[in-house]
Amino acid sequence: MKTSSHIAFCLVFIMAMLLTGCYGHKQVGLLQDRKDLPHYDSVGYQPYRLQVNDEIVYRIITLDETLGRTLASDLNSNTGSGYNSYSYRIYSDGTVNLPFLDPIRLEGLTELEAQDTVKRFMRELIPDAEIKLALYNKYFTVLGDVSSGVRYIYKERMTIYQALAMSGHISNSGDRQHIRIIRPHGNAEPEVLEFDLRTNTLIDSKYYYVYPNDLIYVSREPAAFFKQESYSSFIALITSSVSLLVTVLNYIPMK
């Protein structure tokens, strides 16, 4: 009777391994066209707008050589055109303090709109001034069941796929069904976006593009403990389980 109980337990264990199995395309595949996956509406790309605590860098260009040398000296630049190597933070009231100018409100503007705004104020001092302005803190952060770290947004319209690719491969145990992006909004409460990475309707949705200051979190799938990363490891597990069963049966005295 005892022998039968041991055999039954081992068989149940092996069957459990067979049922859990390993990860298939439905669990980890991207751009799937399935009706049981969420459908996200297309909203298109919205340009990033400057927020409180963002930092900008800018360059002033003028044909006036005297002004150029003065700006290069005062802005701690290494060129006569007045290249600024310092970043300037947007304060809690939405303004930024730039040399030679009164505080300018840049919160809520795109980079191009902020550039035009600074140029308009600067031309009150330098009639032919041209401004090149850019966001300094173009970074996003990745945490969870992926290669964590802080990454630089090297291009406009960076997608979630590109961002995760920069962070390395998501392990099969990563929960692609519940990817989260924590997106700050200046002084307001941050927004938490949760989406399914597997559906092809993710493209051009509000979850598709990554913005500066985003935090992307990839949690571990709850059932990951019972699954194998690949078929080879799954087969190895079954083989070792069968070997264990044979060993146990050989040592159990038959009655």
Secondary structure, 3 states (H helix, E strand, C coil): CHHHHHHHHHHHHHHHHHHHCECCHHHHCCCECCCCCCCCCCCCCCCCCCCCCCEEEEEEECCCHHHHHHHHHHCCCCCCCCECCCCEECCCCCEECCCCCCCEECCCCCHHHHHHHHHHHHCCCCCCCEEEEEECCCEEEEEECCCCEEEECCCCCCEHHHHHHHCCCCCCCECHHHEEEEEEECCEEEEEEEECCCEHHHCCCCCCECCCCCEEEECECHHHHHCECCHHHHHHHHHHHHHHHHHHHHHCCCC
